Amino acid sequence: MFRTTNPKLSAAIFSICGALMLAIIKLVIALLSGSMAVMASAIDSLLDILMSGVNFMAIRHAEQPPDQSHPFGHGKFETLATLFQALVITGSGGWIIYESVNRLGSGNRLENINQGIGVLAFSAIVSWFIANHLSKIAKQTDSTALEADSLHFKMDIYSNLGLMAGLLMVRWFDIHWLDAALSILVASYILHEALQLIKRSLTDILDHELPDEIQQQVHQLITTHGGPLAGYHGLRTRRAGSLKIMDFHLEVCKDMTVVEAHKLTDSLKKKIEKEIPGANVIIHIEPCIVAECPGREKCEIDKSRVPQRFTGINEVSKT
């Protein structure tokens, strides 16, 4: 039913199955032990199921090819999924803090602590395997949604280990309020990570430029490309899910034929898209603006002149 050859979709399905297994086990142990720490971890796993499901649907939509209504593709479905995850994580962190504060005042004692310790240790191990797998696929496919999902499972590792240490302290020293206190610390960490996800997703939604290292890579690819390039300017970049959209103005010899100019820009476009995964390149051709043109046969323009005409990555085109 869920067979797919798409690595991103396969990773999303793997995440759903792992989260479902952990949620069921944690809920049972939380109800038996009465531990707020285990319950907080169970709620977190339930949210993992929800968010992994959202990821699956978002990635399915994001992988659809461009159409008449979405000429730039559907990549921002992934960005929206990331934002949704961040908002849900924020809500869960707030609920855990609220419930833990109430538990601190009630002075409830825990039962079946050993079961809680065992399930948290097991959850940390499973979360480590899931997080590593999601992180690997996220890097291969440059998926922000899978990166967010991987981050959430990594958070589970640290939170499970921290809560397990707390339950050990409760068992050894009979400090039952430590269960709720550690839950508050874990929830605070969850809120911090959620804010980072919100910032990251809003950056993509607002079409913030790509990181400097990617823009430098584009500059290097252009300047080292063979052919009579007189310069380039007006480089603009943005992200839509796994898609990196970029466009710029390329100056070529004004005496070039349309066919020659097309071949030159097409080879450059393919070079950038090959070297930068997910790149979508649009190149606007402009004639060389050298004041005293010696003519095509005597022109000395070569690729070494591109850096001389280039005045900065974020230069805005005046054309």
Summary of the structure (lengths in Angstrom):
residues: 319
radius of gyration: 26.4
end to end distance: 52.9
largest distance: 89.8
contacts: 1077
relative contact order: 0.12
helix: 67%
strand: 10%
